[in-house]
């Protein structure tokens, strides 16, 4: 039976986020939290592998106690075990400290496939998944659009999105894949699953639950920090050209591109 671990994250719904104009920080008060969309795509991939081949799925998240809500949601969708990694010592972690903490926790788990979303919508760095793979010395494929498992060969065949199109790659187990939100249409939570989710155990791990270097945790272990966040300013209105022939329009476009040294 496959052993799958899925890293998920609770994030603020960025469609409703506003920025503090003075501090340049996110205003999280009153903003609903959701499961990160890319992570939900990874979770659905795990559930599909379970449906087809049989698997034991563990979900793990790092965050404050309220992040337990996304683990309950995962239970309702069909996972088997849920773990929250939560400790004040983890607060203020950048991607490096976050990936270190999670990788140290993951050393206590057995898995054939480690899945995560490509990136989180509250940071958009796409760094934590690859950094976890590096910390654990796992082969990894990022930006996965589709993943299939060959039970006989014990390999994953994946389609990876690239700027030019896509690549078809094979990777042996154990491995790590980071998936796009569009890779899979997540299933709805089952009504029975919702009712049972609140009776299931969510394991809580803190900094004493696994081996870790205190100097590499949280703010202390973070070499980077966000200096300022701001909304993108609106562009000035462009110039409207009307009643041009096709030749005149082509010449105008050519001249504009030439003026900007694009051609």
C-alpha positions as CSV (number, residue, x, y, z in Angstrom):
1,X,0.0,0.0,0.0
2,X,1.3,3.4,-0.9
3,X,2.1,5.8,1.9
4,X,1.4,9.4,0.9
5,X,2.1,12.6,2.9
6,X,0.5,15.9,1.7
7,X,1.8,19.2,3.0
8,X,-1.1,21.7,3.2
9,X,-1.4,25.3,4.4
10,X,-4.2,27.5,5.7
11,X,-4.1,30.8,4.0
12,X,-6.2,34.0,3.9
13,X,-8.6,34.3,1.0
14,X,-6.6,36.7,-1.1
15,X,-9.7,37.8,-3.0
16,X,-10.7,39.7,0.2
17,X,-7.3,40.9,1.4
18,X,-6.5,44.5,1.8
19,X,-3.2,46.2,2.6
20,X,-2.5,48.7,5.4
21,X,-1.4,51.8,3.5
22,X,0.9,52.9,6.3
23,X,2.6,49.7,7.4
24,X,2.4,48.0,4.0
25,X,1.3,44.8,5.7
26,X,-1.7,42.5,5.1
27,X,-4.9,43.2,7.0
28,X,-6.0,39.7,8.1
29,X,-8.7,40.7,10.5
30,X,-12.1,39.7,9.2
31,X,-10.6,37.8,6.2
32,X,-11.8,34.2,6.0
33,X,-9.1,31.5,5.8
34,X,-9.1,28.7,3.3
35,X,-7.0,25.7,2.3
36,X,-4.4,26.9,-0.2
37,X,-5.7,26.1,-3.7
38,X,-2.5,24.5,-5.0
39,X,-2.4,22.3,-1.9
40,X,-5.9,21.2,-2.5
41,X,-4.9,20.1,-6.0
42,X,-2.1,18.0,-4.4
43,X,-4.5,16.6,-1.8
44,X,-6.9,15.5,-4.6
45,X,-4.0,13.8,-6.4
46,X,-3.4,11.8,-3.2
47,X,-7.0,10.8,-2.9
48,X,-7.1,9.7,-6.5
49,X,-4.1,7.5,-6.0
50,X,-5.8,6.1,-2.9
51,X,-9.0,5.4,-4.9
52,X,-7.0,3.5,-7.6
53,X,-4.3,1.7,-5.8
54,X,-5.1,1.9,-2.1
55,X,-3.0,4.3,0.0
56,X,-2.6,5.7,3.5
57,X,-2.7,9.5,3.4
58,X,-1.3,11.7,6.1
59,X,-1.7,15.5,5.9
60,X,0.6,17.9,7.7
61,X,0.4,21.6,8.2
62,X,2.6,24.2,10.0
63,X,0.8,27.1,11.6
64,X,-1.1,28.5,14.5
65,X,-3.7,26.3,16.3
66,X,-6.6,27.6,14.1
67,X,-4.9,26.0,11.1
68,X,-6.4,22.8,12.4
69,X,-9.5,23.7,10.4
70,X,-7.9,22.8,7.1
71,X,-6.9,19.4,8.6
72,X,-10.6,18.8,9.5
73,X,-11.5,19.6,5.9
74,X,-8.9,17.1,4.7
75,X,-10.4,14.5,7.0
76,X,-13.8,15.2,5.5
77,X,-12.4,14.6,2.0
78,X,-11.0,11.2,3.0
79,X,-7.5,11.3,4.5
80,X,-6.4,8.9,7.2
81,X,-4.1,11.0,9.5
82,X,-3.6,14.6,10.3
83,X,-0.8,16.5,12.0
84,X,-0.4,20.2,12.9
85,X,3.1,21.4,13.6
86,X,2.6,24.4,15.9
87,X,4.8,26.2,18.4
88,X,5.5,29.9,19.1
89,X,9.1,29.1,18.3
90,X,8.1,28.6,14.7
91,X,6.6,32.1,14.4
92,X,8.0,34.6,11.8
93,X,9.6,31.8,9.8
94,X,10.6,32.6,6.2
95,X,10.6,29.8,3.5
96,X,14.0,28.4,4.6
97,X,13.0,28.1,8.3
98,X,9.6,26.8,7.3
99,X,11.0,24.1,5.0
100,X,13.6,23.1,7.7
101,X,10.9,22.7,10.4
102,X,8.6,20.7,8.1
103,X,11.5,18.5,6.8
104,X,12.6,17.7,10.4
105,X,9.0,16.7,11.2
106,X,8.7,14.7,8.1
107,X,11.7,12.6,9.1
108,X,9.4,11.0,11.7
109,X,7.0,9.8,9.0
110,X,7.2,7.0,6.4
111,X,6.2,7.9,2.9
112,X,6.6,6.8,-0.7
113,X,5.3,10.0,-2.2
114,X,5.4,13.5,-0.7
115,X,3.0,16.0,-2.3
116,X,2.5,19.7,-1.9
117,X,1.1,22.6,-3.8
118,X,3.3,24.6,-6.2
119,X,3.0,27.7,-4.0
120,X,0.9,29.4,-1.4
121,X,-1.3,32.3,-2.5
122,X,-0.3,34.4,0.5
123,X,3.4,34.3,-0.4
124,X,3.7,33.1,-4.0
125,X,7.3,32.1,-3.6
126,X,7.0,28.4,-4.7
127,X,10.1,27.8,-2.5
128,X,8.9,25.6,0.4
129,X,8.2,22.4,-1.5
130,X,11.5,22.4,-3.4
131,X,13.4,23.3,-0.2
132,X,11.8,20.4,1.7
133,X,12.9,18.1,-1.0
134,X,16.4,19.4,-0.8
135,X,16.5,19.1,3.0
136,X,15.3,15.5,2.7
137,X,17.5,14.7,-0.3
138,X,14.5,13.6,-2.4
139,X,14.2,13.7,-6.2
140,X,11.5,16.3,-7.0
141,X,9.4,17.5,-9.9
142,X,7.6,20.9,-9.6
143,X,4.8,22.5,-11.5
144,X,3.1,19.2,-12.0
145,X,-0.1,19.2,-14.2
146,X,-0.8,15.5,-14.1
147,X,0.7,12.5,-12.2
148,X,0.2,8.7,-12.8
149,X,1.6,5.8,-10.8
150,X,3.0,2.6,-12.3
151,X,2.5,0.1,-9.5
152,X,4.6,-2.6,-11.2
153,X,7.6,-0.3,-11.8
154,X,7.1,1.8,-8.7
155,X,7.5,5.0,-10.6
156,X,5.5,8.2,-11.1
157,X,5.0,9.5,-14.6
158,X,4.2,13.2,-14.6
159,X,3.5,16.1,-16.9
160,X,5.3,19.2,-15.8
161,X,4.2,22.6,-17.0
162,X,6.9,24.8,-18.5
163,X,6.9,28.2,-20.2
164,X,7.3,26.5,-23.6
165,X,4.6,23.9,-23.0
166,X,5.2,20.8,-20.9
167,X,7.6,17.9,-20.2
168,X,6.8,14.2,-19.6
169,X,9.1,12.9,-16.8
170,X,9.5,9.7,-14.8
171,X,10.7,9.6,-11.2
172,X,11.3,6.7,-8.8
173,X,10.0,6.5,-5.2
174,X,10.3,8.0,-2.8
175,X,9.9,11.4,-4.4
176,X,8.4,14.8,-4.0
177,X,5.9,16.5,-6.4
178,X,4.5,20.0,-6.2
179,X,1.2,20.4,-8.1
180,X,-0.7,23.2,-9.7
181,X,-4.2,23.9,-8.5
182,X,-5.5,23.1,-12.0
183,X,-3.9,19.6,-11.9
184,X,-7.1,18.2,-10.4
185,X,-10.6,19.3,-9.6
186,X,-10.9,18.8,-5.9
187,X,-13.8,16.6,-4.7
188,X,-16.4,17.9,-2.3
189,X,-16.3,17.0,1.3
190,X,-18.6,14.1,2.1
191,X,-21.5,14.8,4.4
192,X,-20.6,11.8,6.6
193,X,-17.0,12.9,6.4
194,X,-17.8,16.3,7.7
195,X,-19.7,14.8,10.6
196,X,-16.9,12.4,11.5
197,X,-14.1,14.9,10.9
198,X,-14.7,16.6,14.3
199,X,-14.4,13.3,16.1
200,X,-11.0,12.4,14.5
201,X,-7.7,13.1,16.2
202,X,-5.5,15.9,15.0
203,X,-2.0,15.2,16.3
204,X,-0.2,18.3,17.6
205,X,3.6,18.4,17.3
206,X,5.7,21.2,18.8
207,X,9.5,21.8,18.8
208,X,10.0,19.0,21.3
209,X,8.2,16.4,19.1
210,X,11.1,15.9,16.7
211,X,14.8,16.7,16.4
212,X,15.6,20.2,15.4
213,X,18.1,23.0,15.8
214,X,16.5,25.9,17.7
215,X,18.7,28.3,15.9
216,X,17.1,27.4,12.6
217,X,13.5,27.9,13.7
218,X,11.1,30.8,13.3
219,X,12.4,34.3,13.1
220,X,15.8,33.4,14.5
221,X,16.3,30.9,11.6
222,X,15.1,33.2,8.9
223,X,17.7,35.0,6.8
224,X,15.0,36.9,4.9
225,X,12.1,39.1,5.8
226,X,9.4,41.2,4.0
227,X,10.4,44.9,4.1
228,X,7.2,46.2,2.6
229,X,4.1,45.1,0.6
230,X,2.1,47.4,-1.6
231,X,-0.6,47.2,-4.3
232,X,0.3,47.7,-7.9
233,X,-0.5,51.2,-9.1
234,X,-3.0,51.7,-11.9
235,X,-1.6,52.3,-15.3
236,X,-2.2,55.6,-17.1
237,X,-4.9,55.5,-19.9
238,X,-3.4,54.6,-23.2
239,X,-3.8,56.4,-26.5
240,X,-6.7,55.3,-28.7
241,X,-6.2,55.2,-32.4
242,X,-9.3,55.0,-34.6
243,X,-10.1,54.7,-38.3
244,X,-6.7,53.2,-39.3
245,X,-6.2,50.9,-42.2
246,X,-4.6,47.5,-41.6
247,X,-1.3,48.9,-43.1
248,X,-1.4,52.0,-40.9
249,X,-2.1,49.9,-37.8
250,X,0.8,47.6,-38.6
251,X,3.1,50.5,-39.2
252,X,2.0,52.2,-35.9
253,X,2.6,49.0,-33.9
254,X,6.0,48.5,-35.6
255,X,7.0,52.1,-34.7
256,X,5.9,51.8,-31.0
257,X,7.9,48.5,-30.6
258,X,10.9,50.2,-32.2
259,X,10.6,53.2,-29.9
260,X,10.7,50.9,-26.9
261,X,13.7,49.0,-28.3
262,X,11.7,45.8,-28.4
263,X,12.6,45.3,-32.0
